[in-house]
């Protein structure tokens, strides 16, 4: 048995809510294993240390405590709008997919960007199909992501793609205003 951590973020827990768990067993292709390497597909039998029920959701990560994991609540994202029926303004709430994580976000601010993801320095009121922008987004709950992670945006027929440029661990950052 080894000790690891998994993410379960919730407002009631506050801050960076990582729940300590105990791995009872590991299996790959129905064969018991003592350990697995990064990138291998495996099944983990886990239980919480506190003995209470633990809900595992899609997008959660098992992370060793030595990594000092922290959830993020806001990020600056470069995004290219592939298709959208109308204009996108501040306050827009699409769904982001990033690896196994799928979460709703809210657009806080937007600024124009060139095709390589560099800011032009001009804020923009709206973005449309074919536009490039650097958007500050707030995640509706904390997630475990890193700068450089690829994202896909969707809402109905609307589509966009891009990557995370910066992450913010604090919920109440001065830039939210």
Buried (B, 14 or more C-beta within 10 A) or exposed (E): EEEBBBBBBEEEEEEBBBBEBEBEEBEEEEEEEEEBEEEEEEEBEBEBEEEEEBEEEEBBBBBEEEEEBBBBBBBBBBBBBBEBEEEBEBEBEBBBBBBEBBBBBBBBBBBBBEEEBEBEEEEBEEBEBEBBBBBBBBBEEBBBBEEEBEBBBBBEEBBBBBBBBEBBEEBEBEEBE
